[in-house]
Amino acid sequence: MRHKEQSEGPSVRVLRVGEQVRHILSEILARGDVHDDVLATHPVSVTEVRMSPDLRHATVFVKPLLGKDEEAVLKALRTNTAYLQREVAHRIRMKYAAKLKFLADESFDEASHIDKLLRDPKVARDLESGEGE
């Protein structure tokens, strides 16, 4: 039965820990606790944290404000990963410190692309002609 439960998606505990890690990282970045010139000049949103089932790995999705200098921000976060991992481990008090992996959050770009496609006159025409059937 346990195997079936895990195939349905992440457990409540995994989701809760991911949300705690997201809040901690957001707070650290917002307060400017990381001494990095790039991170000091670029506000960063931590949009989601996905934890592995064993809670040892965390994939952190981030988006710089207005998407500016995304690669530089990712590089700065990756350079400061050890510090951020220590801070998260200290504040969350878990048996193991989760290894953080920073990725750009592409969901906003994908949503914009889909919205642009749906607003295309050809698509709108096709959608209108399909409603009469």
N, C-alpha and C positions, 0 to 999 in steps of 0.2 A: 504494500500500500504506500509506503514511504516514497518509492521510486515514482509512482504516479503523481504524487503531490508535487514533487520537484519539477516534473515535466510541464506542469501547468504555469510555471513562472517563478519568479523569485519569492522567497518566503517573506513574511512580514518583518522578521528580524533583519534580513538582508536589506530590505527597503528602508527600514528605520535607520540602520547604521549608515547607509548611503546618504540619507538625508542629513544625518548628524555631521558626516564628513563634509558635505556641501556647505552647511552653515558655518562650520569651523573655517574652511578655506575662504569662504566669502568674507568672513569677519577679518581674517588675517590680511587679506588683500585690500579690503576697504580701509583698514586702519593704517596701512603702509608699514606693516611689521617686517616685510621683506626689504632688505636694503639693496635695491636694484634700481638703477636709473630708468630703465625701460618700464618696469612695473610701477614706478613712482609717477610717471607721466602718462600712463595709459590705464584708465579705469577698466577693470576686467570683471565680467559677470561669470560666475560659476553656474551654468545652467542645469547640469545634471551630474550625478555621480552614480556609476553602476559598479556595485560590489560583486566580486566572485562569490559563489556559494560558501566557500570556506573563509570568507572575509579577509583573505590575505592580499588581494589585488583590488585596486580601485581605478576605474577608468573615469577620468575627470574631463567633462566637456566644458569648454570655456569659449567666451566670445568677448573680444575687446569692444569697448564702446564704439559704435558706428563701424565696427569691423576694420578699424584702421590698424595698420602694421601688425596684422595677425601673426605672421611668421616670426617677427621680432619678439612679440609677446610670448608665443609658444616656446621660443628658444630661451627666454629669460625664466619662464616657469620651469623648464626642464633643467636649466642650470641650477636652480634653487630647490630642486626636488628633495634633496636630503634634508634641508632645513624644514620644508613644509611637512615631510613625513614625520619628522621628530615632533613638530608642534601638534600635528593631528594625533599621534600616538600618545603624547603627554595629556592632551585634553580629553580624549575619548576613553582612555584607560581600558584597553583591550589586551588580551593575551599576546597577540602579535600585532606589530605595526604593519598596516597595509602598505604595499608598494603602490605608489601613485604613478599613473600614466596620463599625461595631458594630451588631449586632442581638441582640434577646433570643432565647434558645434556647427554642423552644416545644415541643421534643420531649418534655420531661418532662410538660408539661401534656397533650399528646396521648396519651401512654402512660397517664396517670392516667385520662383520659376513656375510653379503650378498655377499661381494666381495670374501670372502674365499669360500663360497658355490659355487659361479659361476666358480671359478678356479678349483674346484674339477674335476679330470679326468672323473669320471662317468657322471657328469652333462655336461661337455664339449662334451663327446661322444653322449649323448642323444640329445643335441642341434644340433650337426652336422648331426645326422641321421634324425632329424625332418625337416631339411632344404630341403632335397631331395623330400619330399612329395608334 
